[in-house]
C-alpha cells in the first residue's frame, strides 16, 4: 500500500531513492549533486509515493505549462515495489495535476527498458521531436 502526495524532496532523499531504482543511471556525472538540487527545486510537478513506513517508493518529476504539455523528466519506482501500479498512479496523478488528459500532452525520454511500461499505459513513440544537446555527459550509476 502506498500514498501519493505533491511534495518537495531533499537532494539526499532523492539520491538515496535513485540507488533503489533504474533511474540512478540516467544522469551524467558532471556536477551531479548540484544539478539534482536544481531539478528538485525547479520541477513544476514533484510527486512522491510513500509506503506505510513513509519510505519513498516512487517519484515523478515534471515540467509543465499547466495548459498544453507536461514533460516528465523522472518517473521511477523502487525495484522492490515494481508491478504494484505505482508508476501508473504517479503518471495519472501528474497528468491530472497538470490539467487533465483532454488538455495536456505528455512527453518524456524513455529508457529502452522502460518502453514496454509506457506503451502499456497508452503512450506511443512520437515523430518530429527535435533535440539540441551539447552537454558533457560521463555515464555513471548512483550508488
C-alpha positions in Angstrom: 0.0 0.0 0.0 1.2 3.5 -0.8 0.1 7.1 -0.8 0.9 9.7 -3.5 1.4 13.4 -2.5 2.8 16.5 -4.1 5.9 17.4 -2.1 9.4 18.8 -2.5 12.1 16.2 -1.9 15.5 16.9 -0.5 18.5 16.0 -2.7 19.7 13.5 -0.1 16.4 11.6 0.0 16.1 11.6 -3.8 19.7 10.4 -4.3 19.0 7.6 -1.8 15.9 6.7 -3.8 17.9 6.7 -7.1 20.1 4.0 -5.6 17.0 1.8 -5.4 15.7 2.4 -8.9 16.9 2.2 -12.5 16.8 6.0 -12.6 20.2 6.1 -11.0 21.9 5.6 -14.4 20.1 8.4 -16.3 22.1 11.3 -15.2 25.6 12.5 -16.2 28.3 12.6 -13.6 29.1 16.2 -14.2 28.0 18.4 -11.3 25.5 15.7 -10.3 24.5 16.8 -6.8 24.4 20.4 -7.7 22.1 19.7 -10.7 19.9 17.3 -8.7 19.2 20.1 -6.2 18.2 22.4 -9.1 16.0 19.7 -10.6 14.1 19.2 -7.3 13.8 23.0 -6.7 12.5 23.8 -10.2 10.3 20.9 -11.3 6.7 22.2 -11.8 5.4 18.8 -10.5 7.0 16.7 -7.8 5.0 13.7 -6.8 6.2 11.2 -4.1 4.7 7.8 -3.5 5.4 6.6 0.1 4.6 3.3 1.7 3.1 2.9 5.2 6.5 3.4 6.8 6.8 6.7 4.9 9.7 5.3 2.8 9.9 6.9 -0.7 8.9 4.1 -3.1 8.1 6.2 -6.3 8.7 9.6 -7.8 7.5 11.6 -10.7 9.1 14.9 -11.6 7.9 17.0 -14.5 7.8 20.4 -16.1 4.5 21.8 -17.4 2.8 24.9 -18.5 -0.5 23.6 -17.0 -2.2 24.4 -20.3 -0.9 22.3 -23.1 2.0 20.0 -22.2 3.9 18.1 -19.5 7.4 16.9 -19.9 8.1 14.1 -17.5 11.8 14.2 -16.5 11.8 11.4 -14.0 9.4 8.5 -13.3 10.8 5.7 -11.1 9.7 3.1 -8.7 11.8 1.3 -6.0 12.8 -2.1 -7.5 11.2 -3.9 -4.6 7.9 -2.2 -5.3 7.6 -2.6 -9.0 4.4 -4.1 -10.6 2.1 -2.7 -7.9 0.6 0.1 -10.1 2.8 2.9 -8.5 4.2 4.2 -11.9 0.8 4.2 -13.5 -0.7 6.0 -10.5 2.1 8.6 -10.5 1.6 9.3 -14.2 -2.2 9.7 -13.8 -1.8 12.0 -10.8 0.7 14.1 -12.7 -1.5 14.4 -15.8 -4.5 15.3 -13.6 -2.4 17.9 -11.7 -1.1 19.4 -15.0 -4.6 19.9 -16.4 -6.0 16.6 -17.4 -5.9 14.3 -20.4 -8.2 16.5 -22.5 -5.8 19.4 -22.4 -2.3 18.1 -21.7 0.1 16.2 -24.0 2.7 14.2 -22.1 6.3 13.9 -23.4 9.2 12.1 -22.0 12.5 10.5 -23.0 12.2 6.8 -22.2 15.0 4.4 -21.4 14.7 1.4 -23.8 14.0 -0.9 -20.9 11.0 1.3 -19.8 9.4 1.5 -23.3 7.1 -1.6 -22.6 5.7 0.1 -19.5 5.0 3.4 -21.3 3.3 1.5 -24.1 1.2 -0.5 -21.6 -0.1 2.8 -20.1 -1.1 4.1 -23.6 1.9 6.1 -24.7 3.2 5.9 -28.3 6.6 6.7 -29.8 6.5 10.2 -31.5 7.9 11.5 -34.7 9.2 15.1 -35.1 10.9 15.5 -31.7 13.9 17.7 -32.0 17.0 17.7 -29.7 19.7 20.3 -29.1 22.4 18.6 -27.0 25.8 19.9 -26.3 26.1 18.6 -22.8 29.2 17.0 -21.4 28.0 13.5 -20.3 30.0 11.0 -18.4 27.9 7.9 -17.7 27.7 6.7 -14.2 25.3 5.0 -11.8 24.3 6.4 -8.4 25.3 4.0 -5.8 
